[in-house]
């Protein structure tokens, strides 16, 4: 697929929504629409694809590198596909001093993955992230999924194991499968 064709995919599918987003910003400041456009792309694909970054850059007359740097900065945006549930563990220095690294290792071991990997069933991705603003409550993580974001503070690997079992049971109750 040519880059020009890929670049039109979001615009073709979401033309009116993109138009409404851009209308909220003055023409000379349309780069301010980058976050809502990134959320739109992520909603479409589950993460922000390289093609979507290029398309958004083209729409806003900024470089793809600028868009990619925004995606890389925010923990709410993903540049790679991942599981239905993203367990994002803060491993910044203050949290590391409170056991975050060991906590992350235990969580990964319990799920049979390494940091940055997704479980074989496609349900969970474990990621190390920068500051989640709860240094005094480490080890902690945020869970992101289709229902939103929840913060889990003063956690143990057993707490995460129980949460994973609960989420798997809830998904099974809704008939979710890895391919959904």
C-alpha positions in Angstrom: 0.0 0.0 0.0 1.4 3.4 -0.9 1.9 6.0 1.9 -0.5 8.3 0.1 -3.2 5.7 0.2 -2.5 4.7 3.8 -2.5 8.4 4.8 -6.2 8.7 3.6 -7.6 5.9 5.7 -8.6 7.8 8.8 -9.8 10.8 6.8 -11.9 8.6 4.6 -13.5 6.7 7.5 -13.9 9.5 10.0 -14.1 12.6 7.8 -16.9 14.3 9.7 -15.4 13.5 13.1 -12.0 14.8 12.0 -13.7 17.9 10.6 -15.4 18.5 14.0 -12.1 18.1 15.9 -10.3 20.5 13.6 -13.1 23.0 13.9 -12.5 23.3 17.6 -9.1 25.0 17.0 -8.1 28.2 15.1 -6.7 27.4 11.7 -3.3 28.8 12.6 -3.2 26.6 15.7 -4.6 23.4 14.3 -1.6 21.5 15.6 -3.5 21.7 18.9 -5.8 19.0 17.6 -3.0 16.4 17.8 -4.3 14.7 21.0 -7.9 14.2 19.9 -6.7 12.9 16.5 -4.3 10.5 18.2 -7.1 9.2 20.4 -9.3 8.7 17.3 -6.5 6.7 15.6 -5.9 4.6 18.7 -9.6 3.9 19.0 -9.6 2.7 15.4 -6.6 0.4 15.7 -6.0 -0.2 19.4 -2.8 1.7 19.1 -1.5 4.5 16.9 -0.1 3.1 13.7 2.8 4.6 11.9 0.4 5.3 9.0 -1.9 7.1 11.4 1.0 9.2 12.7 1.9 10.2 9.2 -1.7 11.0 8.3 -2.1 13.2 11.5 1.1 15.0 10.7 -0.1 15.7 7.2 -3.5 17.0 8.5 -1.8 19.3 11.0 1.2 20.4 8.8 3.7 19.1 11.4 6.4 16.4 11.1 5.7 12.8 11.6 8.6 12.9 14.1 6.7 15.5 16.2 3.6 13.2 16.2 5.7 10.2 17.1 7.3 12.1 20.0 3.9 12.9 21.5 2.9 9.2 21.2 6.1 8.2 22.9 5.7 10.7 25.7 2.2 9.8 26.9 1.5 6.5 28.6 -2.1 6.7 27.4 -1.0 6.4 23.8 0.5 3.2 22.3 2.8 2.9 19.3 2.6 -0.9 19.4 -0.3 -3.3 19.5 -0.9 -4.9 22.8 -3.3 -6.9 24.9 -6.9 -6.0 25.8 -5.7 -5.0 29.2 -2.4 -3.0 29.6 -0.8 -3.3 33.0 1.5 -0.3 33.2 3.9 -0.4 36.1 5.8 2.7 37.2 9.5 1.9 37.4 10.8 5.4 37.9 13.5 5.8 40.5 11.2 6.6 43.5 9.0 3.6 42.7 12.0 1.4 42.1 13.3 2.3 45.5 10.0 1.0 46.9 10.3 -2.3 45.1 8.8 -1.6 41.6 11.4 -3.5 39.7 11.0 -6.7 41.7 7.2 -6.2 41.6 7.3 -5.9 37.7 9.5 -9.1 37.6 7.0 -11.0 39.7 4.0 -9.8 37.7 5.7 -10.8 34.4 6.6 -14.2 35.9 3.0 -14.8 36.9 1.8 -14.0 33.4 4.6 -15.8 31.6 5.9 -12.7 29.8 8.7 -10.2 29.8 8.1 -6.4 30.2 6.7 -5.1 26.9 5.2 -8.5 26.0 1.6 -9.7 25.7 0.3 -12.9 27.0 -0.3 -15.8 24.6 -4.1 -15.3 24.9 -3.8 -11.7 23.8 -5.4 -10.4 27.0 -2.6 -8.7 29.0 0.4 -6.6 28.1 2.8 -5.6 30.9 4.7 -2.4 30.4 7.2 -0.3 32.4 6.2 3.4 32.3 7.5 6.6 33.7 6.0 8.5 36.6 2.3 7.8 37.4 2.4 10.4 40.3 2.0 7.9 43.1 5.6 7.5 44.3 4.6 7.2 47.9 2.2 4.4 47.1 4.5 2.1 45.1 4.6 -0.5 44.0 1.7 0.6 41.8 0.4 0.4 38.3 -2.4 1.7 36.1 -4.6 -0.7 34.2 -5.9 0.5 30.9 -8.6 -1.3 28.9 -11.8 -0.6 27.1 -13.5 0.5 30.3 -11.0 3.2 31.1 -8.1 3.6 33.5 -7.8 2.4 37.0 -5.0 3.0 39.5 -3.8 0.2 41.8 -1.6 1.4 44.6 0.5 -0.5 47.3 0.2 -3.7 45.3 1.7 -7.1 45.6 2.1 -9.7 42.8 -0.7 -11.6 44.5 -3.0 -8.6 44.2 -2.3 -8.5 40.4 -2.8 -12.3 40.1 -6.2 -11.9 41.7 -7.1 -9.0 39.4 -6.0 -10.9 36.3 -8.2 -13.9 37.3 -11.1 -11.5 37.9 -10.6 -9.9 34.4 -10.2 -13.2 32.7 -13.4 -14.5 34.4 -15.3 -11.3 33.4 -14.1 -11.7 29.8 -15.1 -15.3 29.7 -18.5 -14.4 31.0 -18.9 -12.0 28.0 -17.6 -14.7 25.6 -14.5 -12.7 24.8 -11.8 -14.5 22.8 -8.3 -13.7 21.9 -9.4 -12.7 18.3 -11.9 -10.1 19.5 
